[in-house]
């Protein structure tokens, strides 16, 4: 099915938002296998077109030099730098920055220092080099291309892992797909130095999806601080419309316009991580009752309690305002369980406020839940 022009514009808006957010930033990409470099050509072209600089670290090989030469002949601009160890001296930094200013992608090739199988350099060696490179160049994010999708814990994929999560994994005996010594390295070096770390599959489009979409692709390792729940602001409108879009597409939330959100922005509460909106809820006043609506969370941050914290904040505000009852509706069984876990009770929709009933489409397969704030 062909996407409507409105859907295409929202997709473009999402892309441009991230493009603007990371404009003039520098990322480090650790590529354990030199043959994978060709798989991310298109991703790198998109990054460069968005004025995002990239430095690549990869193992040294004769094939790498030939591949770089071949790519340069075809218009892809790489500049190879060789290094005998993972350290970065000022002269090398200066040369790499000079090439970045000329819209080239520096490729820093490192020697093997451990036994290597299947043309892949040992992960810990490449991580050390990537971290040193990021620190010296002022990069805030390191991407590690992997044969896997990211981190799985007991068979369940984890798209976002915090400092606390890593500490817990290092203590328990969960079955994890990333070695604990690597997690320990990430914990003690990357996050604590303010550098985010991402494990991505080594496929075309992975970098693009991770950087330019809300969905993300691999596993992001980052500290959650600062986490803030605050009222919505007019400047949040574009972020909110993009956040809500997938829920509308799936029929979970009724369609909403940018002007509609702008006109009701004072009814929203948002959950932010490092100032980026990752979840939202809307509080609608119906006299002695309020509706909690528009529960949305970015896929990467679902299952982490953000919606629960937002709900509790909204209930607290409603109680402070002297409301007697809060209610919410959803067509999603997952949300039904969510409301029940918060202490809501399922209620016939016909018992909700009359003003609400007049504007609601009862043909929707939704269930209603109420929460008593005052006896």
Secondary structure, DSSP 8 states (H G I E B T S, - for coil): ----HHHHHHHHHHHHHHHHHTTT-EEEEEESSGGGGGGGHHHHHHHHHTT-EEEEEEE--HHHHHHHHHHHHTT--EEEEEESSS---HHHHHHHHHHHHTT-EEEEEE---S--BTTB--HHHHHHHHHHHHHHHT-SEEEEEESSSSEEETTEEESEE-HHHHHHHHHS---BSS-HHHHHHIIIIIGGGT-EEEEEESSTTHHHHHHH-SS--SEEE----SEEEEE--GGGHHHHHHHHHHHHHTTSS----HHHHHHTGGGEEEEEETTEEEEEEEEEEETTEEEEEEEEE-GGGTTSSHHHHHHHHHHHHHHHTT-SEEEEEES-HHHHHHHHHTT-EEE-GGGS-HHHHHT--TTS--EEEEEE---
